Amino acid sequence: MGIEVGDIAKRLMDYGFHAPTVSFPAPETLMIEPTESESIAQLDRFTKALISIRKEIDKIETGKYPIEDCLIKNAPHTLAEVTSNHWNHSYSRQKAAYPLNWILENKF
């Protein structure tokens, strides 16, 4: 399909998460290590982000989003890009910068 583990890690940045370690110790994996300092609310947000990314991948697999210009391959969407006068993607700036509603209030 063309989506790689690094693409998913970079897309997580659009959701407000630091990209996790990629491919260590097992190749082509994300190493997700929540600690006791993570609240259940934060873990829930992370889970929702992963589910949302999976849905984005589903849309690529079914042909709704072209792999050549998709949210995941173009991630992360930087501030300069989403505030530019030019937008040359087949998806909206809203979906790129604020993929879930709670990010509108917590974007950094």
Rosetta blueprint (number, residue, H / E / L):
1 M L
2 G L
3 I L
4 E L
5 V H
6 G H
7 D H
8 I H
9 A H
10 K H
11 R H
12 L H
13 M H
14 D H
15 Y L
16 G L
17 F L
18 H L
19 A L
20 P L
21 T E
22 V E
23 S L
24 F L
25 P L
26 A L
27 P L
28 E L
29 T L
30 L E
31 M E
32 I L
33 E L
34 P L
35 T L
36 E L
37 S L
38 E L
39 S L
40 I H
41 A H
42 Q H
43 L H
44 D H
45 R H
46 F H
47 T H
48 K H
49 A H
50 L H
51 I H
52 S H
53 I H
54 R H
55 K H
56 E H
57 I H
58 D H
59 K H
60 I H
61 E H
62 T L
63 G L
64 K L
65 Y L
66 P L
67 I H
68 E H
69 D H
70 C L
71 L L
72 I L
73 K L
74 N L
75 A L
76 P L
77 H L
78 T L
79 L H
80 A H
81 E H
82 V H
83 T L
84 S L
85 N L
86 H L
87 W L
88 N L
89 H L
90 S L
91 Y L
92 S L
93 R H
94 Q H
95 K H
96 A H
97 A H
98 Y L
99 P L
100 L L
101 N L
102 W L
103 I H
104 L H
105 E H
106 N H
107 K L
108 F L
